[in-house]
Amino acid sequence: DIWNIQAWDAIKYALPDGNCGSRVLITTRVVDVASDSCFESQGYKYEMNALSDDESWTLFCNKTFEDKRCPQHLERPSRNILRKCEGLPLAIVAIGGILALKDKSRINEWEMVQRDLSVELEGAGKYERVKKILSLSYYDLSYHLKICFIYLSIFPEDYEIEKKQVIRLWTALQFVQETERKTSEEVATGYFNELLNRSLIQVARRSLEGRPITCRIHDLLREITLPKSKEHNIVTISSGQDVMLLDKVRHLAVHYVKDVQQQSKHLCPLRSLIIFPGSHQECRLRVLSLLVGRCKLLKVIDIRHTEFNTLPDDVSKLRHLRSLTMIHCNLETIPKSVGMLRNLETLILSMNNLSYLPDAIGNLEQLRILDLSRNNVVEFPAQIGKLQKLRRLYVGQKQGPSNCTIPAEIGNLSSLEKLYTIKAYKRNGNIVTEEIEKLTHLKTLTIADLKREDGVALCLSLQKLSNLCSLAIQSTDIIDLQSFPSGPPFLQKLCLHGPLERVPHWISCLYSLVRVSFVQSCLRDDPMQCLQDLPNLLSLEFSKAYEGEELCFKAGGFPRLKMLYLQKLKELRWLRVEQGALPHLVDLSIILCHNLEELPLGIEHLHNLGKFRLIGMSDSLIETLWNEYVELGRYSKIAHIPHVEITDRRYSRIGGLGTRRTTRDLVHAAALCFIDD
């Protein structure tokens, strides 16, 4: 998206004119940018028209009414309001987001919105008209939602914002308060969803289940929030310039800066400091050293990709600090003084070089989240058992499975909901099952290095965890998991990493399962019979997990599966899909199955398949496909798939796509490409 001629002039030389058939799509609101870019590149200019009356009405009803139908008594004010939007989609969804929360039985509320619009939009052009409608969406927010929304302007333009980071920030800054029935995290999640429903933020990525993972703020909405944030000294953003440490700033986000200047030596009221990757290393260190020493009211520090060996000394003096995040900062030690942060609720130190934790970690009695994933911590101190409010504990190695030993005192963490990845045995060599079964609130568990003889004990312990939703087990021994009379009833995600004699019988009874992964399982019998009737299964993965020659997906099987991932099934020769199987499959990946002799039989029955990848196949299969589907023109089986990617086995050696070979004859398989070196 290009906003001015200068930006186009800066990037146009990076676009080679090699006549290779590639395409670059440019969006802009500036006519001169569109004209210049098309003239210089011999491109095509497409001018977006406003929506028609019927299209506008359909979009408005979809956004505003739960059943997508406008009640008769609201049709007149609704159409009057819609007319003010002049067919502009962003304006329509914004005003629809406001009206969706109004009382549908009170026509006067709708007429009030209509009057406000008439006053605001009088004499405004299209661009200003959209901004004014978006401003109305902002003014319609409650006070707490306004603060939460304005705070999102700390993120750079077009930044993909993680939902979980937003929730942590709002919670740590006490923009949200817990209630009798909801935790502060649940309240913050409700705020996030309301901003989504009002179209003030947009979903960028969703999970397979449809839950938002990341979001973005539309450029126009960000234009609206920036001046408001500065007016209230809520957020100051320094981007592409020197940082000025002002006395009135309460929240500072550092984006891309070269230097930092200190305006005064007085104590500043700063509450949050977010330093994004991109600034000079020296500048990031200077910002931190200047602020941590004199901003005693800091509640949030979030720093990434900055080189430290240990936490700065002054951090331990921040008695109000509630959230400390230092990711990929090369930390090697945590000082004992960390125990002085008595109000700390979130400590995220992932992707560093930490090898141990000080005993003082037990003093952080308010700690709710402790993330030490992708470090080298091999043992936890017994004092971790004091963290009675801890809900999430993440550990694990930078490479390979966890080697982290958990003390017996972990059984005292009665509030723990998520635990991964821990070693299956304590320091004395005994299995941790007695401790695990005490964690009755546990929803997520990942456990590594399980021995064959302890599978029964683990099954009996897991049987007591009635809230378990996600389970991952890793072992190098053959795991005996048949002792479950029935699996955890609400289990949604299951990963079994290690040899299995057969698929555990209880899996077929887990009707809530959404994701299942088998890794290095060495199964000999076709596992699909046990899995095909799971009614909610969306994702299925087999990696080095099956040693048979054929897999068969029977008619009616896997009614909701969307993603199927098969990797390194070294004996697999045929894959058969009966008509009526996998009716909702959208993504099929077959990777490094060198003995596969042909395309999956029945792939033409997968009418919803949007992506098909055949990666690292044998030379004979590639040659067969090339001859049959290109030279002879017989490629009807995959003509309905929008994106197809096929490579030979040399792809895995070079670690890249190599030279791409395409042909105009493959017009029906729109993105089909054969990659041969």
C-alpha positions as CSV (number, residue, x, y, z in Angstrom):
1,D,0.0,0.0,0.0
2,I,1.7,3.2,-1.2
3,W,0.6,6.6,0.1
4,N,2.7,9.0,-2.0
5,I,4.9,9.4,-5.1
6,Q,8.1,9.5,-3.0
7,A,7.4,6.1,-1.6
8,W,6.8,4.7,-5.1
9,D,10.1,6.3,-6.4
10,A,11.9,4.6,-3.5
11,I,10.8,1.1,-4.2
12,K,10.2,0.9,-8.0
13,Y,13.9,0.1,-8.8
14,A,13.6,-3.0,-6.6
15,L,11.1,-4.5,-9.1
16,P,13.0,-6.0,-12.0
17,D,11.5,-6.0,-15.5
18,G,12.6,-9.5,-16.4
19,N,9.5,-10.6,-18.2
20,C,9.3,-13.7,-15.9
21,G,5.5,-13.6,-15.5
22,S,5.6,-12.3,-11.9
23,R,3.0,-9.8,-10.7
24,V,3.1,-7.0,-8.1
25,L,-0.2,-5.7,-6.8
26,I,-0.1,-2.1,-5.6
27,T,-2.9,-0.4,-3.6
28,T,-3.2,3.3,-3.1
29,R,-5.6,6.1,-2.5
30,V,-3.6,8.6,-4.5
31,V,-4.4,8.8,-8.2
32,D,-0.9,10.0,-9.2
33,V,0.7,7.0,-7.6
34,A,-1.6,4.7,-9.6
35,S,-1.0,6.5,-12.8
36,D,2.8,6.7,-12.4
37,S,3.3,3.1,-11.4
38,C,1.1,1.7,-14.2
39,F,2.8,3.9,-16.8
40,E,6.4,2.9,-15.8
41,S,5.6,-0.8,-15.5
42,Q,3.1,-1.1,-18.3
43,G,0.7,-2.3,-15.7
44,Y,-3.1,-2.2,-15.4
45,K,-4.9,0.3,-13.2
46,Y,-8.1,-0.9,-11.6
47,E,-10.3,1.7,-9.9
48,M,-12.4,0.4,-7.1
49,N,-16.0,1.4,-7.4
50,A,-18.3,1.9,-4.4
51,L,-20.7,-0.9,-3.6
52,S,-24.1,-0.9,-5.2
53,D,-27.2,-0.3,-3.1
54,D,-27.9,-4.0,-2.9
55,E,-24.3,-4.9,-2.1
56,S,-24.2,-2.2,0.6
57,W,-27.5,-3.5,2.1
58,T,-26.2,-7.1,2.2
59,L,-23.0,-6.1,3.9
60,F,-24.8,-3.9,6.4
61,C,-27.2,-6.6,7.4
62,N,-24.5,-9.2,7.7
63,K,-22.6,-7.0,10.0
64,T,-25.4,-5.5,12.1
65,F,-28.0,-8.3,12.6
66,E,-27.3,-11.7,14.1
67,D,-29.7,-13.4,11.7
68,K,-28.5,-11.1,8.8
69,R,-32.1,-9.7,8.4
70,C,-33.2,-6.2,9.2
71,P,-36.4,-6.0,11.3
72,Q,-39.1,-4.2,9.5
73,H,-39.4,-1.3,12.0
74,L,-35.7,-0.6,11.6
75,E,-35.5,-0.6,7.9
76,R,-36.2,3.1,7.3
77,P,-33.5,4.4,9.7
78,S,-31.1,1.7,8.6
79,R,-31.4,2.7,5.0
80,N,-31.0,6.4,5.8
81,I,-27.9,5.6,7.8
82,L,-26.6,3.4,5.0
83,R,-27.1,6.1,2.5
84,K,-24.6,8.3,4.4
85,C,-21.9,5.6,3.8
86,E,-22.1,6.1,0.0
87,G,-21.1,2.4,-0.6
88,L,-17.8,2.6,1.2
89,P,-17.2,-0.9,2.8
90,L,-15.1,0.3,5.7
91,A,-17.7,2.9,6.6
92,I,-20.5,0.3,6.4
93,V,-18.8,-2.3,8.6
94,A,-17.8,0.5,11.1
95,I,-21.4,1.8,11.4
96,G,-22.7,-1.7,11.5
97,G,-20.4,-2.5,14.4
98,I,-22.0,0.4,16.3
99,L,-25.5,-0.5,15.6
100,A,-25.0,-4.2,16.3
101,L,-24.7,-3.4,20.0
102,K,-27.8,-1.1,20.1
103,D,-31.1,-2.3,21.4
104,K,-33.1,-3.5,18.4
105,S,-36.4,-2.8,20.1
106,R,-35.6,1.0,20.6
107,I,-35.9,2.8,17.2
108,N,-34.9,6.1,18.9
109,E,-31.3,4.8,19.4
110,W,-31.0,4.2,15.7
111,E,-32.5,7.6,14.9
112,M,-30.0,9.2,17.2
113,V,-27.1,7.6,15.3
114,Q,-28.7,8.8,12.1
115,R,-28.9,12.4,13.4
116,D,-25.3,12.3,14.6
117,L,-24.1,11.1,11.2
118,S,-26.0,13.9,9.4
119,V,-24.3,16.5,11.6
120,E,-20.8,14.9,11.3
121,L,-20.8,14.3,7.6
122,E,-22.2,17.5,6.3
123,G,-20.0,18.8,3.5
124,A,-17.4,16.1,3.9
125,G,-15.7,14.4,1.0
126,K,-15.4,10.6,0.7
127,Y,-12.1,10.3,2.5
128,E,-13.2,12.6,5.4
129,R,-16.6,10.9,5.4
130,V,-15.0,7.5,6.2
131,K,-12.8,9.0,8.9
132,K,-15.7,10.7,10.6
133,I,-17.7,7.5,10.6
134,L,-14.8,5.7,12.1
135,S,-14.5,8.4,14.7
136,L,-18.1,7.8,15.7
137,S,-17.2,4.2,16.2
138,Y,-14.4,5.3,18.6
139,Y,-16.7,7.7,20.5
140,D,-19.3,5.0,21.0
141,L,-16.8,3.0,23.0
142,S,-16.9,2.8,26.8
143,Y,-14.1,4.6,28.7
144,H,-12.2,1.4,29.4
145,L,-12.5,0.2,25.8
146,K,-11.3,3.6,24.5
147,I,-8.1,3.3,26.7
148,C,-7.5,-0.2,25.5
149,F,-8.0,0.8,21.8
150,I,-5.8,3.8,22.0
151,Y,-3.1,1.8,23.6
152,L,-2.9,-0.4,20.4
153,S,-1.3,2.6,18.7
154,I,2.0,1.7,20.3
155,F,2.4,-0.9,17.5
156,P,4.0,0.1,14.2
157,E,1.9,0.7,11.1
158,D,0.7,-2.6,9.5
159,Y,2.2,-4.5,12.4
160,E,0.7,-8.0,13.0
161,I,-0.3,-7.8,16.7
162,E,-0.4,-11.0,18.8
163,K,-3.7,-11.3,20.6
164,K,-2.0,-12.9,23.7
165,Q,0.5,-10.0,23.9
166,V,-2.4,-7.5,23.8
167,I,-4.2,-9.4,26.6
168,R,-1.0,-9.4,28.7
169,L,-0.4,-5.7,28.2
170,W,-3.9,-4.6,29.0
171,T,-3.9,-6.8,32.1
172,A,-0.5,-5.7,33.4
173,L,-1.4,-2.0,33.0
174,Q,-4.7,-2.7,34.8
175,F,-6.8,-1.3,32.0
176,V,-9.1,-4.3,32.8
177,Q,-10.2,-5.5,36.2
178,E,-11.3,-9.0,37.2
179,T,-14.8,-9.6,38.4
180,E,-16.4,-12.2,40.7
181,R,-17.0,-14.5,37.7
182,K,-14.2,-13.5,35.4
183,T,-10.4,-13.2,35.6
184,S,-8.7,-10.1,34.2
185,E,-7.6,-12.2,31.3
186,E,-11.1,-13.2,30.5
187,V,-12.3,-9.6,30.7
188,A,-9.5,-8.5,28.4
189,T,-10.4,-11.2,25.9
190,G,-14.0,-9.9,26.0
191,Y,-12.7,-6.4,25.2
192,F,-10.6,-7.7,22.3
193,N,-13.6,-9.5,20.9
194,E,-15.7,-6.4,21.1
195,L,-13.2,-4.4,19.2
196,L,-13.2,-7.1,16.6
197,N,-17.0,-7.1,16.4
198,R,-17.0,-3.3,16.0
199,S,-14.5,-3.7,13.1
200,L,-12.0,-1.4,14.9
201,I,-9.4,-4.1,14.6
202,Q,-9.1,-6.8,11.9
203,V,-8.2,-10.4,12.2
204,A,-4.9,-11.1,10.5
205,R,-4.5,-14.8,11.3
206,R,-6.8,-17.4,12.8
207,S,-6.2,-20.8,14.3
208,L,-7.6,-23.9,12.6
209,E,-10.5,-23.7,15.0
210,G,-11.2,-20.1,13.9
211,R,-10.0,-18.3,16.9
212,P,-8.1,-15.0,16.3
213,I,-4.3,-15.3,16.7
214,T,-3.2,-11.9,15.4
215,C,-4.8,-8.7,14.4
216,R,-4.1,-5.4,12.6
217,I,-5.4,-1.9,12.8
218,H,-6.6,-0.3,9.6
219,D,-4.4,2.7,8.6
220,L,-7.3,5.1,8.8
221,L,-8.2,4.0,12.3
222,R,-4.6,4.3,13.3
223,E,-4.7,7.9,12.0
224,I,-7.6,8.6,14.3
225,T,-6.0,7.0,17.4
226,L,-2.5,8.7,17.1
227,P,-3.6,12.3,17.9
228,K,-5.9,11.1,20.6
229,S,-3.1,9.1,22.3
230,K,-0.8,12.2,22.2
231,E,-3.5,14.5,23.6
232,H,-3.8,12.4,26.7
233,N,-0.1,11.5,27.0
234,I,-1.2,7.9,26.8
235,V,1.2,6.8,24.2
236,T,4.2,8.5,22.6
237,I,5.7,6.8,19.6
238,S,9.2,7.5,18.4
239,S,9.8,6.2,14.9
240,G,12.6,7.1,12.5
241,Q,13.9,9.8,14.8
242,D,15.6,10.5,18.1
243,V,13.8,9.5,21.3
244,M,12.9,12.4,23.5
245,L,12.3,11.3,27.1
246,L,9.5,13.7,28.1
247,D,8.3,14.1,31.6
248,K,4.6,13.6,30.9
249,V,4.8,10.4,28.8
250,R,3.1,7.5,30.4
251,H,3.6,4.8,27.7
252,L,6.6,4.8,25.4
253,A,7.0,2.6,22.3
254,V,10.4,2.7,20.5
255,H,10.2,1.6,16.9
256,Y,13.2,2.5,14.7
257,V,15.4,5.1,16.2
258,K,19.1,6.1,16.0
259,D,19.6,8.0,19.3
260,V,18.0,8.8,22.6
261,Q,18.0,12.2,24.4
262,Q,17.1,12.8,28.0
263,Q,15.1,16.0,28.6
264,S,15.2,16.1,32.4
265,K,16.5,14.1,35.3
266,H,13.2,14.2,37.2
267,L,11.3,11.0,38.0
268,C,9.0,10.3,35.0
269,P,5.5,8.8,35.2
270,L,6.2,6.2,32.6
271,R,4.1,3.0,33.1
272,S,5.1,0.9,30.1
273,L,8.2,0.6,27.8
274,I,8.0,-1.4,24.6
275,I,11.2,-1.6,22.5
276,F,10.6,-3.2,19.1
277,P,13.4,-4.8,17.0
278,G,14.9,-2.5,14.4
279,S,16.5,0.3,16.4
280,H,20.2,0.4,16.8
281,Q,21.5,-1.9,19.5
282,E,23.2,0.9,21.4
283,C,20.1,3.0,21.3
284,R,18.0,0.2,22.8
285,L,20.4,-0.3,25.6
286,R,20.6,3.4,26.3
287,V,16.8,3.8,26.4
288,L,16.6,1.0,28.9
289,S,19.4,2.2,31.1
290,L,18.1,5.8,31.2
291,L,14.5,4.8,31.9
292,V,14.8,1.9,34.3
293,G,16.8,3.9,36.7
294,R,14.4,6.8,37.1
295,C,11.0,5.6,36.1
296,K,10.0,3.9,39.3
297,L,6.4,3.5,38.3
298,L,7.0,1.2,35.4
299,K,4.6,-1.7,35.2
300,V,5.5,-3.2,31.8
301,I,8.9,-3.7,30.1
302,D,8.9,-5.6,26.8
303,I,12.2,-5.9,24.9
304,R,13.2,-8.2,22.1
305,H,16.3,-9.0,20.1
306,T,18.6,-6.9,22.3
307,E,21.9,-8.3,23.6
308,F,22.2,-8.6,27.4
309,N,24.1,-11.1,29.6
310,T,21.9,-10.5,32.6
311,L,19.0,-8.4,33.7
312,P,19.9,-4.7,34.3
313,D,20.6,-4.1,38.0
314,D,17.9,-1.4,38.3
315,V,15.1,-3.7,37.1
316,S,15.0,-5.2,40.6
317,K,14.1,-1.7,42.0
318,L,10.9,-1.5,40.0
319,R,8.5,-2.5,42.8
320,H,5.4,-1.8,40.6
321,L,6.6,-4.0,37.7
322,R,3.9,-6.4,36.7
323,S,5.1,-7.7,33.4
324,L,8.7,-8.3,32.2
325,T,9.4,-9.7,28.7
326,M,12.9,-10.1,27.3
327,I,12.8,-12.4,24.3
328,H,15.9,-13.4,22.3
329,C,18.2,-11.1,24.4
330,N,21.1,-13.6,24.9
331,L,20.5,-13.6,28.7
332,E,22.7,-16.1,30.5
333,T,21.8,-15.4,34.2
334,I,19.0,-14.2,36.3
335,P,20.2,-12.3,39.4
336,K,18.9,-13.2,42.9
337,S,17.5,-9.7,43.0
338,V,14.7,-10.7,40.7
339,G,13.0,-11.9,43.9
340,M,12.4,-8.3,44.9
341,L,9.8,-7.9,42.2
342,R,7.0,-8.8,44.5
343,N,4.2,-7.6,42.2
344,L,5.5,-9.3,39.1
345,E,2.7,-11.3,37.4
346,T,4.3,-12.2,34.0
347,L,8.0,-13.2,33.4
348,I,8.8,-14.1,29.8
349,L,12.4,-14.9,29.1
350,S,12.1,-17.3,26.1
351,M,14.8,-17.9,23.5
352,N,17.8,-17.0,25.7
353,N,20.8,-18.9,27.1
354,L,19.6,-19.4,30.7
355,S,20.8,-22.6,32.4
356,Y,19.4,-22.2,35.9
357,L,16.9,-20.3,38.1
358,P,17.9,-18.7,41.4
359,D,16.0,-19.8,44.5
360,A,14.7,-16.3,44.8
361,I,12.2,-17.1,42.0
362,G,10.1,-18.4,44.8
363,N,9.6,-14.9,46.2
364,L,7.5,-13.9,43.2
365,E,4.2,-14.8,44.9
366,Q,2.0,-12.9,42.4
367,L,3.6,-14.7,39.4
368,R,1.0,-16.1,37.0
369,I,3.0,-16.7,33.8
370,L,6.6,-18.0,33.7
371,D,8.0,-18.6,30.2
372,L,11.5,-20.1,30.0
373,S,10.9,-22.0,26.7
374,R,13.8,-22.5,24.3
375,N,16.5,-22.0,27.0
376,N,18.9,-24.5,28.6
377,V,17.4,-24.7,32.1
378,V,17.9,-28.3,33.3
379,E,16.5,-28.1,36.8
380,F,14.0,-26.0,38.8
381,P,14.6,-25.0,42.4
382,A,12.3,-26.5,45.0
383,Q,11.2,-22.9,45.8
384,I,9.0,-22.9,42.7
385,G,6.4,-24.7,44.8
386,K,5.7,-21.4,46.5
387,L,4.2,-19.9,43.4
388,Q,0.6,-20.6,44.3
389,K,-0.9,-18.3,41.7
390,L,1.2,-19.6,38.8
391,R,-1.1,-20.6,35.9
392,R,1.3,-21.2,33.0
393,L,4.8,-22.7,33.1
394,Y,6.7,-23.1,29.9
395,V,10.1,-24.7,29.8
396,G,12.1,-26.6,27.2
397,Q,15.4,-26.8,25.3
398,K,16.5,-24.8,22.3
399,Q,17.0,-28.0,20.4
400,G,15.3,-31.3,20.9
401,P,13.0,-32.5,23.7
402,S,13.0,-31.1,27.2
403,N,15.7,-32.2,29.6
404,C,14.3,-30.1,32.5
405,T,13.8,-31.8,35.8
406,I,10.9,-30.7,37.9
407,P,11.0,-30.9,41.7
408,A,8.4,-32.7,43.8
409,E,7.1,-29.3,45.0
410,I,5.5,-28.7,41.6
411,G,2.5,-30.6,43.0
412,N,1.8,-27.5,45.2
413,L,1.0,-25.3,42.2
414,S,-2.7,-25.7,42.6
415,S,-3.6,-23.0,40.1
416,L,-1.5,-24.4,37.3
417,E,-3.3,-24.6,33.9
418,K,-0.5,-25.1,31.4
419,L,2.7,-27.0,31.9
420,Y,5.2,-27.9,29.1
421,T,7.7,-29.3,28.4
422,I,8.9,-31.2,31.5
423,K,10.9,-34.3,31.9
424,A,8.9,-37.4,33.1
425,Y,11.3,-38.1,36.0
426,K,12.3,-36.3,39.2
427,R,15.8,-35.8,40.4
428,N,15.6,-39.1,42.4
429,G,14.6,-41.0,39.3
430,N,10.9,-41.5,40.2
431,I,8.2,-40.6,37.7
432,V,6.3,-37.3,38.3
433,T,2.9,-38.9,38.1
434,E,2.1,-38.3,41.8
435,E,2.8,-34.6,41.4
436,I,0.9,-34.3,38.1
437,E,-2.3,-35.8,39.4
438,K,-2.5,-33.1,42.1
439,L,-2.7,-30.4,39.4
440,T,-6.4,-30.7,39.0
441,H,-6.8,-27.4,37.0
442,L,-4.3,-28.5,34.4
443,K,-5.5,-28.0,30.8
444,T,-2.3,-28.4,28.9
445,L,0.5,-30.9,29.5
446,T,3.6,-31.8,27.6
447,I,5.8,-34.5,29.1
448,A,9.1,-35.9,27.7
449,D,11.4,-38.9,28.1
450,L,8.7,-41.3,29.2
451,K,9.9,-44.9,29.7
452,R,7.9,-47.9,28.5
453,E,7.2,-49.4,32.0
454,D,5.7,-46.1,33.2
455,G,3.0,-45.7,30.6
456,V,0.4,-47.4,32.9
457,A,1.2,-45.1,35.8
458,L,0.9,-42.0,33.6
459,C,-2.4,-43.1,32.2
460,L,-3.8,-43.6,35.7
461,S,-2.6,-40.1,36.7
462,L,-4.0,-38.4,33.6
463,Q,-7.3,-40.0,34.3
464,K,-7.7,-37.7,37.3
465,L,-7.1,-34.6,35.2
466,S,-10.7,-34.0,34.1
467,N,-10.0,-30.5,32.7
468,L,-7.1,-31.6,30.3
469,C,-7.6,-30.2,26.8
470,S,-4.1,-30.6,25.3
471,L,-1.7,-33.5,25.8
472,A,1.7,-34.3,24.3
473,I,3.8,-37.3,25.2
474,Q,7.4,-37.9,24.0
475,S,9.4,-41.1,24.4
476,T,12.1,-43.1,22.7
477,D,10.7,-46.4,24.1
478,I,7.6,-48.1,22.8
479,I,4.8,-46.3,24.8
480,D,2.1,-48.4,26.4
481,L,-0.9,-46.2,26.5
482,Q,-3.7,-48.8,26.4
483,S,-4.4,-48.6,30.1
484,F,-6.7,-45.6,29.8
485,P,-10.3,-47.0,30.4
486,S,-11.2,-43.8,28.5
487,G,-9.1,-40.8,27.6
488,P,-9.5,-37.3,29.1
489,P,-13.1,-36.5,28.1
490,F,-12.5,-32.9,26.9
491,L,-9.2,-33.5,25.1
492,Q,-8.9,-31.4,22.0
493,K,-5.2,-31.7,21.0
494,L,-3.1,-34.9,21.2
495,C,0.5,-35.4,20.1
496,L,2.2,-38.8,20.6
497,H,5.9,-38.6,19.8
498,G,7.5,-42.0,19.9
499,P,7.0,-45.7,19.0
500,L,3.6,-47.2,19.4
501,E,2.5,-50.8,19.0
502,R,-0.9,-49.6,17.8
503,V,-3.1,-46.5,18.0
504,P,-4.6,-46.3,21.6
505,H,-8.1,-47.7,21.5
506,W,-9.5,-44.8,23.6
507,I,-8.7,-42.2,20.9
508,S,-11.8,-43.2,18.9
509,C,-14.0,-42.2,21.9
510,L,-12.5,-38.6,22.2
511,Y,-15.2,-36.8,20.4
512,S,-13.8,-33.3,21.2
513,L,-10.5,-34.0,19.5
514,V,-9.6,-31.2,17.0
515,R,-5.9,-31.9,16.3
516,V,-4.0,-35.2,16.4
517,S,-0.3,-35.8,15.6
518,F,1.7,-39.0,15.5
519,V,5.5,-38.6,15.2
520,Q,8.0,-41.5,14.9
521,S,5.3,-43.9,15.9
522,C,6.3,-46.8,13.7
523,L,2.7,-48.0,13.3
524,R,2.3,-51.1,11.0
525,D,-1.5,-51.3,10.8
526,D,-3.6,-48.6,8.9
527,P,-4.5,-46.2,11.7
528,M,-7.3,-44.5,9.8
529,Q,-9.9,-47.0,10.9
530,C,-9.5,-45.8,14.5
531,L,-9.6,-42.1,13.6
532,Q,-12.0,-41.7,10.8
533,D,-15.2,-41.3,12.8
534,L,-13.9,-38.5,15.1
535,P,-16.6,-35.9,14.5
536,N,-14.6,-32.7,15.3
537,L,-11.1,-33.6,14.0
538,L,-9.7,-30.7,11.9
539,S,-6.0,-31.5,11.7
540,L,-4.2,-34.9,11.3
541,E,-0.4,-35.3,11.1
542,F,1.7,-38.4,10.5
543,S,5.5,-37.9,10.5
544,K,7.7,-41.0,10.4
545,A,4.7,-42.6,12.0
546,Y,3.5,-45.4,9.6
547,E,5.4,-48.3,8.0
548,G,2.6,-49.7,5.8
549,E,2.5,-49.5,2.0
550,E,-1.1,-48.1,1.7
551,L,-3.4,-45.7,3.5
552,C,-7.1,-45.7,2.8
553,F,-9.6,-43.0,3.6
554,K,-13.0,-44.6,3.4
555,A,-16.3,-43.1,2.3
556,G,-17.8,-40.9,5.0
557,G,-14.6,-40.8,7.0
558,F,-13.1,-37.7,8.6
559,P,-16.2,-35.5,8.1
560,R,-14.6,-32.2,9.2
561,L,-10.9,-32.7,8.6
562,K,-9.3,-29.6,7.0
563,M,-5.6,-30.3,7.1
564,L,-3.8,-33.6,6.4
565,Y,0.0,-33.7,6.7
566,L,2.0,-36.9,5.8
567,Q,5.8,-36.8,6.1
568,K,8.6,-39.3,5.8
569,L,6.3,-42.4,5.5
570,K,9.2,-44.3,3.9
571,E,7.2,-47.4,2.9
572,L,4.1,-45.7,1.6
573,R,3.3,-46.5,-2.0
574,W,-0.4,-45.8,-2.4
575,L,-2.8,-43.3,-1.0
576,R,-6.5,-44.0,-1.7
577,V,-9.4,-41.6,-1.1
578,E,-12.9,-43.1,-1.5
579,Q,-15.7,-40.9,-2.8
580,G,-17.3,-39.2,0.2
581,A,-14.2,-39.2,2.4
582,L,-12.6,-36.0,3.6
583,P,-15.4,-33.8,2.3
584,H,-13.9,-30.6,3.9
585,L,-10.2,-31.1,3.3
586,V,-8.6,-27.9,2.2
587,D,-4.8,-28.6,2.7
588,L,-3.0,-31.8,1.8
589,S,0.7,-32.1,2.2
590,I,2.7,-35.2,1.3
591,I,6.4,-34.7,2.1
592,L,9.5,-36.9,1.6
593,C,7.5,-40.1,0.9
594,H,10.0,-41.4,-1.6
595,N,8.3,-44.6,-2.5
596,L,4.9,-43.1,-3.4
597,E,4.2,-44.3,-6.9
598,E,1.4,-42.0,-8.1
599,L,-0.9,-39.2,-7.1
600,P,-3.5,-40.1,-4.4
601,L,-6.2,-42.2,-6.0
602,G,-9.5,-40.4,-5.7
603,I,-7.9,-36.9,-5.2
604,E,-10.5,-35.7,-7.8
605,H,-13.2,-36.3,-5.1
606,L,-11.7,-33.7,-2.8
607,H,-13.8,-30.8,-4.1
608,N,-12.8,-28.3,-1.4
609,L,-9.0,-28.9,-1.6
610,G,-7.3,-25.5,-1.9
611,K,-3.7,-26.5,-1.5
612,F,-1.9,-29.7,-2.5
613,R,1.8,-30.1,-1.9
614,L,3.9,-33.1,-3.1
615,I,7.4,-32.3,-1.8
616,G,10.6,-34.3,-2.1
617,M,9.2,-37.1,-4.3
618,S,11.1,-39.8,-6.2
619,D,12.6,-39.0,-9.6
620,S,10.4,-41.7,-11.2
621,L,7.2,-40.1,-9.9
622,I,8.2,-36.7,-11.0
623,E,9.0,-37.9,-14.4
624,T,5.7,-39.8,-14.6
625,L,3.8,-36.7,-13.6
626,W,5.7,-34.5,-15.9
627,N,5.0,-36.8,-18.9
628,E,1.4,-37.5,-18.1
629,Y,0.2,-34.1,-16.9
630,V,2.3,-31.8,-19.1
631,E,3.4,-33.5,-22.3
632,L,0.1,-35.5,-22.7
633,G,-2.0,-32.8,-21.2
634,R,-3.8,-35.2,-18.9
635,Y,-4.0,-33.4,-15.6
636,S,-7.8,-33.4,-15.0
637,K,-7.5,-35.0,-11.5
638,I,-5.9,-31.9,-10.0
639,A,-7.4,-29.2,-12.3
640,H,-9.8,-28.1,-9.5
641,I,-7.1,-27.4,-7.0
642,P,-6.1,-23.6,-6.9
643,H,-2.6,-24.2,-5.5
644,V,-0.4,-27.2,-6.4
645,E,3.3,-27.5,-5.6
646,I,5.4,-30.5,-6.6
647,T,9.2,-31.0,-6.1
648,D,11.6,-33.9,-6.5
649,R,13.7,-35.3,-3.7
650,R,16.6,-33.0,-4.4
651,Y,14.5,-30.2,-2.8
652,S,15.3,-31.6,0.6
653,R,19.0,-31.6,0.0
654,I,19.4,-28.0,-1.1
655,G,16.8,-26.6,1.4
656,G,15.2,-24.3,-1.2
657,L,12.8,-24.3,-4.1
658,G,15.5,-24.4,-6.8
659,T,14.6,-23.6,-10.4
660,R,10.9,-23.4,-11.1
661,R,9.6,-24.9,-14.3
662,T,6.1,-24.0,-15.3
663,T,4.0,-24.2,-18.5
664,R,1.1,-22.2,-19.9
665,D,-0.7,-25.5,-20.6
666,L,-1.4,-25.9,-16.9
667,V,-3.9,-23.1,-17.0
668,H,-6.6,-25.0,-15.1
669,A,-4.4,-25.8,-12.2
670,A,-3.8,-22.2,-11.5
671,A,-0.7,-22.4,-9.3
672,L,0.8,-25.7,-10.4
673,C,4.5,-25.8,-10.6
674,F,7.0,-28.6,-11.1
675,I,10.4,-27.9,-9.4
676,D,13.2,-30.1,-10.6
677,D,16.5,-28.8,-9.2
